[in-house]
Amino acid sequence: MVLSTKRRWLLLTVVSAGLLLITLDNSILYAALPTLVEDLGASSSESLWIINAYPVVMAGLLLGSGTLGDRVGHRRMFLIGLVVFGAASLAAAFSSSPEALIAARAFLAVGAAAMMPATLALIRVTFEDERERNIAIAVWGSLAIVGSGLGPIVSGILLNSFWWGSVFLINIPVVIAAIIATLVLAPPNDADPSKRWDLLSSLLALVALVGLVIAIKETAKTSPAPLVLAAAVLAAIVGGWAFARRQRRLPYPLLDFAIFRNRAFLAGVLAAGLSMFAIAGVQLVTTQRFQLVEGFTPLRAGLLVAAVALGALPTAMIGGAILHKVGLLPLVAGGLALSTAGAAVVMVSFDTSTGLLVTGLLIIGAGLGAAMSVASSAIMGNVPARRAGMASSVEEVSYEFGSLIAVALLGSLLTAVYSTTIDLPAGVPDGARDSLDAALALGKDTPSLITAASNAFDNAYFVVMVTVTAVMAVGAIATGLLLRRHGPGSALTTIEAHAHH
């Protein structure tokens, strides 16, 4: 069934609204975190789980949800995802404890994981003309950047007037509108019961990821619990090993490791993951620093980090348009190299000049926009059509995995450097070491504590930005090496293609 032009673009609007919700919820809590921690009395590890429960569960389930969508139909999956997402948003808004909020965020991720592969699959079945489809995918991709940029601003605006639960309630009207629009516009459901869906593989992937995140967080603590750490490392290794072994034995694996042998595909996956690593890491630590050290409102802090998204939009749009002329190498490796330079500017200027800091954030965005805009094309253009569902799942997992590792690694690094470098004034309780929030709560009458805590936090921020800069530099070199023989266009050259089959 071929849809009319108007219906196609309207449907793109609907699935993009779904994607916007998913990416918005990744970053909407960055600016709301200090408020939330205060209201719910969350510890520093609980506050990281409040953010991370969402990408952990989502990354675990995404690999399988694409195949499940093929089996039950993508239209149906999109609708189920919307309903779950709406219900979870209500539960999150009215959570009364950190544990309840973490559970609601995990439930949100189940809805997001059902929706996300369906958004891309519906674009693929609706847009049959290749050039039209490339434009649609570019719009889809740039909305992921817009969503992560808008998150801190939206939560800042809401927190000016309402309580923190409003950052979840805002999802409800969008969900209701998207359900109605999908019922009216989407092509009929195309279920394929012959497709096998393997729940066990998804669960093994989830065990491995949760183990990995707990291991990272535990390692960063000043006094890690050896039993927790050992159990987490064991879960990550055993879960990962069992997952890989099962994939090799299944006739229809969730993940066929052979697709990573294609260099352009691998470069695309790296570019997607590293871009989200940089965006999530920089937004998380920058919104916190400017609220806690400089006393910015959540809205002002949100507007500040929106510079990343602002820098990314033009290059994301241009990247998709010039890919067929210049090829992947300058856009992917060049984009990551440009963002490395931007991160270096932020690293040296964050406590001296806001103008330079914003310039640095814009440059980071410009580089990442170029890399992200063509990462999708590198991934989707280098797998055979029968692997398209798997490829889009891999792409989405690499995005989620990037932000997940950023929050786990950089959030934990921030806390660790802060705790070890703070120079506590005499007579101050040791609890001030836990986090800057704790020190500010204890130090209302002790200016010397606030100064010491702010200095320690700035040390930690500097170390995090050094880490981001180094990771992006390694990414630029690695993708440059992977793509050095890759000519213009996104797909394989014919010689390579024959060698693969």
C-alpha positions as CSV (number, residue, x, y, z in Angstrom):
1,M,0.0,0.0,0.0
2,V,1.6,3.3,-1.1
3,L,0.6,6.2,1.1
4,S,0.0,9.7,-0.4
5,T,2.8,12.2,0.0
6,K,1.0,14.2,2.6
7,R,0.3,11.1,4.7
8,R,3.9,9.9,4.4
9,W,5.3,13.2,5.9
10,L,2.5,13.4,8.5
11,L,3.5,9.8,9.6
12,L,7.1,10.9,9.7
13,T,6.0,13.7,12.1
14,V,4.3,11.2,14.3
15,V,7.1,8.7,14.6
16,S,9.6,11.6,15.0
17,A,7.4,12.8,18.0
18,G,7.8,9.3,19.5
19,L,11.6,9.4,19.0
20,L,11.7,13.0,20.5
21,L,10.0,11.7,23.6
22,I,12.5,8.8,23.9
23,T,15.6,11.0,23.6
24,L,14.1,13.8,25.6
25,D,13.7,11.4,28.6
26,N,17.3,10.5,28.3
27,S,18.4,14.1,29.1
28,I,15.4,15.7,30.8
29,L,16.7,14.7,34.3
30,Y,20.2,16.2,33.9
31,A,19.0,19.7,34.9
32,A,16.3,18.4,37.2
33,L,18.7,16.2,39.2
34,P,19.8,18.6,41.9
35,T,16.1,19.4,42.7
36,L,15.1,15.8,42.6
37,V,17.9,14.7,44.8
38,E,16.9,17.3,47.4
39,D,13.1,16.4,47.3
40,L,13.5,12.6,47.4
41,G,16.7,12.6,49.5
42,A,18.5,10.3,47.0
43,S,22.1,9.3,47.6
44,S,24.7,9.9,44.9
45,S,24.5,6.3,43.7
46,E,20.7,6.4,43.7
47,S,20.7,9.6,41.7
48,L,23.0,7.9,39.1
49,W,20.5,5.0,38.9
50,I,17.6,7.4,38.5
51,I,19.2,8.5,35.3
52,N,20.8,5.2,34.3
53,A,17.9,2.8,34.8
54,Y,16.4,4.1,31.6
55,P,19.3,3.6,29.1
56,V,20.4,0.3,30.8
57,V,17.1,-1.4,30.4
58,M,16.6,0.1,27.0
59,A,20.0,-1.0,25.7
60,G,19.3,-4.5,27.0
61,L,15.9,-4.8,25.3
62,L,16.6,-2.9,22.0
63,L,18.4,-5.7,20.3
64,G,15.5,-8.0,20.6
65,S,12.7,-5.5,20.2
66,G,13.5,-5.0,16.5
67,T,13.0,-8.7,15.8
68,L,9.8,-8.8,18.0
69,G,8.5,-5.9,15.9
70,D,9.0,-7.9,12.7
71,R,7.1,-10.7,14.4
72,V,4.0,-8.8,15.8
73,G,4.1,-5.8,13.3
74,H,5.8,-2.4,13.8
75,R,2.6,-0.5,13.9
76,R,1.4,-2.6,16.8
77,M,4.8,-2.4,18.6
78,F,4.7,1.4,18.2
79,L,1.3,1.6,19.8
80,I,2.1,-0.8,22.6
81,G,5.3,1.2,23.3
82,L,3.3,4.5,23.5
83,V,0.8,3.0,26.0
84,V,3.6,1.6,28.2
85,F,5.5,4.9,28.0
86,G,2.4,6.9,29.0
87,A,1.7,4.7,32.0
88,A,5.3,4.7,33.2
89,S,5.4,8.5,32.9
90,L,2.4,8.7,35.3
91,A,4.1,6.4,37.7
92,A,7.4,8.4,37.5
93,A,5.7,11.7,38.1
94,F,4.1,10.6,41.3
95,S,7.0,8.5,42.7
96,S,7.4,9.1,46.5
97,S,10.9,7.5,46.9
98,P,14.1,7.1,44.9
99,E,13.4,3.3,44.6
100,A,9.9,4.0,43.1
101,L,11.4,6.5,40.6
102,I,14.1,4.1,39.5
103,A,11.5,1.4,38.9
104,A,9.3,3.8,37.0
105,R,12.3,4.8,34.8
106,A,13.0,1.1,34.1
107,F,9.4,0.7,33.0
108,L,9.6,3.8,30.8
109,A,12.6,2.1,29.1
110,V,10.4,-0.9,28.2
111,G,8.0,1.4,26.4
112,A,10.9,3.3,24.7
113,A,12.5,0.0,23.6
114,A,9.3,-1.1,22.0
115,M,8.8,2.2,20.2
116,M,12.3,3.0,19.0
117,P,13.0,0.3,16.3
118,A,9.4,0.7,15.2
119,T,10.1,4.4,14.4
120,L,12.8,3.5,11.9
121,A,11.0,0.5,10.5
122,L,7.9,2.5,9.8
123,I,10.0,5.1,7.9
124,R,11.5,2.3,5.9
125,V,8.2,0.8,4.9
126,T,6.5,4.2,4.2
127,F,9.2,5.9,2.2
128,E,9.9,3.8,-0.9
129,D,11.9,6.4,-2.9
130,E,15.6,6.3,-1.7
131,R,16.3,10.1,-1.8
132,E,13.1,10.7,0.1
133,R,14.0,8.0,2.6
134,N,17.5,9.6,3.1
135,I,15.9,12.9,3.9
136,A,13.4,11.2,6.3
137,I,16.2,9.4,8.1
138,A,18.2,12.6,8.3
139,V,15.2,14.4,9.9
140,W,14.8,11.3,12.2
141,G,18.5,11.5,13.2
142,S,18.6,15.2,13.8
143,L,15.6,14.9,16.1
144,A,17.6,12.6,18.3
145,I,20.1,15.5,18.8
146,V,17.3,18.1,19.3
147,G,15.7,15.8,21.9
148,S,18.9,15.5,23.9
149,G,19.4,19.3,23.6
150,L,15.9,20.2,24.6
151,G,15.7,17.9,27.6
152,P,17.6,20.2,30.0
153,I,15.7,23.3,28.7
154,V,12.3,21.7,29.0
155,S,13.0,20.6,32.6
156,G,14.4,24.0,33.4
157,I,11.2,25.8,32.2
158,L,8.9,23.3,34.0
159,L,10.9,23.5,37.3
160,N,10.5,27.3,37.3
161,S,6.8,26.9,37.8
162,F,6.0,23.3,38.9
163,W,7.3,20.4,41.0
164,W,9.8,17.9,39.4
165,G,7.1,15.4,38.5
166,S,6.0,17.7,35.8
167,V,9.0,16.7,33.7
168,F,7.3,13.3,33.3
169,L,3.7,14.5,33.0
170,I,4.6,16.5,29.9
171,N,4.8,13.1,28.0
172,I,1.2,12.3,28.5
173,P,-0.4,14.7,25.9
174,V,2.2,13.8,23.3
175,V,1.6,10.1,23.9
176,I,-2.2,10.5,23.5
177,A,-1.8,12.6,20.3
178,A,0.7,10.1,18.8
179,I,-1.6,7.1,19.5
180,I,-4.6,8.8,17.7
181,A,-2.4,9.9,14.8
182,T,-0.8,6.5,14.4
183,L,-4.2,4.8,14.3
184,V,-5.3,7.2,11.5
185,L,-2.1,7.5,9.5
186,A,0.1,4.4,9.8
187,P,0.0,1.7,7.1
188,P,-1.8,-1.5,8.2
189,N,0.1,-3.8,10.6
190,D,2.5,-6.1,8.8
191,A,3.0,-9.0,11.2
192,D,5.3,-11.9,10.2
193,P,4.7,-14.8,12.7
194,S,7.5,-16.8,11.1
195,K,10.1,-14.5,12.6
196,R,11.6,-15.9,15.8
197,W,12.0,-13.7,18.9
198,D,14.4,-14.8,21.6
199,L,13.6,-13.5,25.0
200,L,16.5,-15.2,26.7
201,S,19.1,-13.4,24.5
202,S,17.5,-10.0,25.5
203,L,17.7,-11.0,29.2
204,L,21.3,-12.1,28.9
205,A,22.3,-8.8,27.3
206,L,20.5,-7.0,30.1
207,V,22.4,-9.0,32.8
208,A,25.7,-8.2,31.1
209,L,24.9,-4.4,30.9
210,V,23.6,-4.1,34.5
211,G,26.7,-5.9,35.7
212,L,28.9,-3.6,33.7
213,V,27.3,-0.4,35.1
214,I,27.3,-1.6,38.7
215,A,31.0,-2.5,38.3
216,I,31.9,0.9,37.0
217,K,29.9,2.7,39.8
218,E,31.4,0.5,42.5
219,T,35.0,1.0,41.3
220,A,34.6,4.7,41.5
221,K,33.5,4.7,45.1
222,T,36.1,5.8,47.8
223,S,35.6,2.4,49.5
224,P,34.1,-0.1,47.1
225,A,32.3,-3.2,48.5
226,P,34.5,-6.2,47.3
227,L,31.5,-8.6,47.2
228,V,29.3,-6.2,45.1
229,L,32.2,-5.5,42.8
230,A,33.0,-9.2,42.3
231,A,29.3,-10.1,41.7
232,A,28.9,-7.3,39.2
233,V,32.1,-8.2,37.2
234,L,31.0,-11.8,37.2
235,A,27.5,-10.9,35.9
236,A,29.0,-8.8,33.1
237,I,31.4,-11.5,32.0
238,V,29.1,-14.5,32.3
239,G,26.1,-12.6,30.8
240,G,28.2,-11.3,27.9
241,W,29.8,-14.7,27.3
242,A,26.4,-16.6,27.4
243,F,24.9,-14.0,25.1
244,A,27.7,-14.3,22.5
245,R,27.6,-18.1,22.7
246,R,23.8,-18.2,22.3
247,Q,24.0,-15.9,19.2
248,R,26.4,-18.3,17.5
249,R,24.0,-21.2,17.9
250,L,20.7,-19.6,17.0
251,P,19.4,-19.9,13.4
252,Y,18.2,-16.3,13.6
253,P,20.5,-14.5,16.1
254,L,19.6,-11.1,17.6
255,L,23.2,-10.1,16.8
256,D,25.3,-11.6,14.1
257,F,28.8,-10.7,15.1
258,A,30.0,-11.1,11.4
259,I,28.5,-7.8,10.5
260,F,31.2,-6.0,12.5
261,R,33.8,-7.2,10.0
262,N,32.6,-4.5,7.7
263,R,34.8,-1.5,8.4
264,A,32.4,1.2,7.4
265,F,29.6,-0.5,9.5
266,L,32.0,-0.6,12.5
267,A,33.0,3.0,12.0
268,G,29.3,4.0,12.0
269,V,28.6,2.1,15.2
270,L,31.7,3.8,16.9
271,A,30.6,7.2,15.6
272,A,27.1,6.8,17.0
273,G,28.2,5.6,20.4
274,L,31.0,8.1,20.9
275,S,28.8,11.0,19.8
276,M,26.2,10.1,22.5
277,F,29.0,9.5,25.0
278,A,30.3,13.1,24.5
279,I,26.8,14.7,24.4
280,A,25.5,12.9,27.5
281,G,28.7,13.3,29.4
282,V,29.2,17.0,28.7
283,Q,25.5,17.8,29.4
284,L,25.4,15.9,32.6
285,V,28.5,17.4,34.3
286,T,28.0,20.9,32.9
287,T,24.4,21.4,34.0
288,Q,25.4,20.2,37.5
289,R,28.5,22.3,37.7
290,F,26.7,25.6,36.7
291,Q,23.8,25.0,39.1
292,L,25.8,23.9,42.1
293,V,29.0,26.0,41.8
294,E,27.8,29.1,39.9
295,G,24.2,29.0,41.3
296,F,22.5,28.9,37.8
297,T,18.8,28.1,37.8
298,P,17.9,24.7,36.1
299,L,16.7,26.7,33.0
300,R,19.9,28.8,32.7
301,A,22.0,25.6,32.9
302,G,19.8,23.9,30.4
303,L,20.1,26.8,27.9
304,L,23.8,26.7,28.4
305,V,24.3,23.1,27.3
306,A,21.7,23.5,24.5
307,A,24.7,25.1,22.7
308,V,25.8,21.5,21.8
309,A,22.5,20.8,20.0
310,L,22.5,24.2,18.4
311,G,26.0,23.5,17.0
312,A,24.9,20.0,15.8
313,L,21.8,20.9,13.8
314,P,23.4,22.6,10.7
315,T,26.2,20.1,10.3
316,A,23.7,17.2,10.7
317,M,21.6,18.5,7.9
318,I,24.5,19.3,5.6
319,G,26.2,16.0,6.4
320,G,23.4,13.9,5.0
321,A,23.2,16.1,1.9
322,I,26.9,16.0,0.9
323,L,27.6,12.4,1.9
324,H,27.4,11.0,-1.7
325,K,30.0,13.6,-2.8
326,V,32.6,13.5,0.0
327,G,32.2,10.0,1.5
328,L,32.2,8.9,5.1
329,L,35.9,9.7,6.1
330,P,35.8,13.5,6.3
331,L,32.4,13.6,8.0
332,V,32.9,10.8,10.6
333,A,36.6,11.1,11.5
334,G,36.7,14.8,10.7
335,G,33.6,15.4,12.8
336,L,35.0,13.5,15.8
337,A,38.3,15.5,15.4
338,L,36.4,18.8,15.4
339,S,34.5,17.8,18.6
340,T,37.9,16.9,20.3
341,A,39.0,20.5,19.7
342,G,35.7,21.8,21.1
343,A,36.1,19.6,24.3
344,A,39.6,21.0,24.7
345,V,38.3,24.6,24.6
346,V,35.7,23.8,27.2
347,M,38.3,22.1,29.4
348,V,40.5,25.2,29.5
349,S,37.8,27.9,29.7
350,F,35.0,26.6,31.9
351,D,35.9,28.6,35.0
352,T,37.2,31.7,33.3
353,S,35.1,32.7,30.4
354,T,31.4,31.7,29.6
355,G,31.8,33.0,26.1
356,L,34.7,30.6,25.4
357,L,32.8,27.8,27.1
358,V,29.8,28.3,24.9
359,T,32.1,28.5,21.8
360,G,33.6,25.2,22.9
361,L,30.2,23.6,23.3
362,L,29.1,24.8,19.8
363,I,32.2,23.3,18.3
364,I,31.6,20.0,20.0
365,G,28.1,20.0,18.6
366,A,29.2,20.9,15.1
367,G,31.6,18.0,15.0
368,L,29.2,15.5,16.5
369,G,26.3,16.6,14.2
370,A,28.5,15.8,11.1
371,A,29.5,12.4,12.5
372,M,26.0,11.4,13.7
373,S,24.2,12.5,10.6
374,V,26.1,9.9,8.5
375,A,26.6,7.2,11.2
376,S,23.1,6.0,10.3
377,S,23.9,5.8,6.6
378,A,27.2,4.0,7.3
379,I,25.4,1.5,9.4
380,M,22.3,1.0,7.2
381,G,24.1,1.2,3.9
382,N,26.6,-1.5,4.7
383,V,24.4,-4.5,5.6
384,P,22.3,-6.6,3.3
385,A,18.5,-5.8,3.3
386,R,17.6,-8.9,5.3
387,R,19.8,-7.6,8.1
388,A,18.2,-4.1,8.2
389,G,16.2,-4.8,11.4
390,M,19.3,-6.0,13.2
391,A,21.4,-3.1,11.9
392,S,18.9,-0.5,13.1
393,S,18.8,-2.3,16.5
394,V,22.6,-2.2,16.7
395,E,22.6,1.5,15.8
396,E,20.1,2.3,18.6
397,V,22.0,0.2,21.1
398,S,25.2,2.0,20.3
399,Y,23.4,5.4,21.0
400,E,22.0,4.2,24.3
401,F,25.3,2.4,25.2
402,G,27.2,5.7,24.6
403,S,25.0,7.7,26.9
404,L,24.8,4.9,29.4
405,I,28.6,4.6,29.7
406,A,29.0,8.4,29.8
407,V,26.6,8.6,32.8
408,A,28.1,5.6,34.6
409,L,31.8,6.3,33.9
410,L,31.9,10.2,33.9
411,G,29.3,10.5,36.7
412,S,31.3,8.1,38.8
413,L,34.6,9.7,37.9
414,L,33.2,13.1,38.9
415,T,32.2,11.8,42.3
416,A,35.4,10.0,42.8
417,V,37.7,12.9,42.0
418,Y,35.5,15.2,44.1
419,S,35.6,12.9,47.1
420,T,39.4,12.4,47.0
421,T,40.4,16.0,46.3
422,I,38.2,17.9,48.7
423,D,40.1,19.6,51.5
424,L,37.6,19.5,54.3
425,P,37.8,22.4,56.9
426,A,38.2,21.3,60.5
427,G,35.0,20.2,62.3
428,V,33.0,19.5,59.1
429,P,31.2,16.1,59.1
430,D,32.7,13.6,56.7
431,G,29.4,13.4,54.8
432,A,30.4,16.5,52.9
433,R,32.8,14.2,50.9
434,D,29.9,12.2,49.4
435,S,28.8,14.9,46.8
436,L,28.7,18.6,46.2
437,D,24.9,18.5,47.0
438,A,25.8,17.0,50.5
439,A,28.5,19.6,51.1
440,L,26.2,22.5,50.1
441,A,23.5,21.2,52.5
442,L,26.0,20.9,55.4
443,G,27.8,24.1,54.6
444,K,25.0,26.7,54.7
445,D,26.8,28.5,57.5
446,T,30.4,27.5,56.6
447,P,31.7,29.5,53.7
448,S,35.1,27.8,53.9
449,L,33.4,24.4,53.2
450,I,31.5,25.8,50.2
451,T,34.7,27.1,48.8
452,A,36.6,23.9,49.4
453,A,33.7,21.8,47.9
454,S,33.4,24.1,44.8
455,N,37.2,23.8,44.2
456,A,37.1,20.1,44.5
457,F,34.1,19.9,42.1
458,D,36.0,22.1,39.6
459,N,39.0,19.7,39.8
460,A,36.6,16.8,39.1
461,Y,34.9,18.7,36.2
462,F,38.4,19.3,34.6
463,V,39.3,15.6,34.9
464,V,36.0,14.6,33.2
465,M,36.6,17.1,30.3
466,V,40.2,15.7,29.9
467,T,38.7,12.2,29.7
468,V,36.0,13.3,27.1
469,T,38.7,15.0,25.0
470,A,40.9,11.9,25.1
471,V,38.1,9.6,24.2
472,M,37.0,11.7,21.2
473,A,40.6,11.9,20.0
474,V,41.0,8.1,20.1
475,G,37.6,7.9,18.3
476,A,38.7,10.2,15.5
477,I,41.9,8.2,14.9
478,A,40.1,4.8,15.1
479,T,37.3,5.8,12.6
480,G,40.0,7.5,10.4
481,L,41.9,4.2,10.1
482,L,38.7,2.2,9.6
483,L,37.5,4.4,6.7
484,R,40.8,5.3,5.1
485,R,40.0,3.1,2.0
486,H,36.3,4.1,1.8
487,G,35.4,6.3,-1.2
488,P,32.4,8.7,-1.7
489,G,28.8,7.5,-1.0
490,S,27.7,5.4,1.9
491,A,27.4,1.8,0.6
492,L,30.1,-0.7,-0.1
493,T,32.2,-0.5,-3.2
494,T,31.4,-3.5,-5.5
495,I,34.8,-5.1,-5.0
496,E,34.4,-5.1,-1.2
497,A,30.8,-6.4,-1.6
498,H,32.0,-9.4,-3.7
499,A,34.7,-10.1,-1.2
500,H,32.1,-10.3,1.6
501,H,29.7,-12.8,-0.1
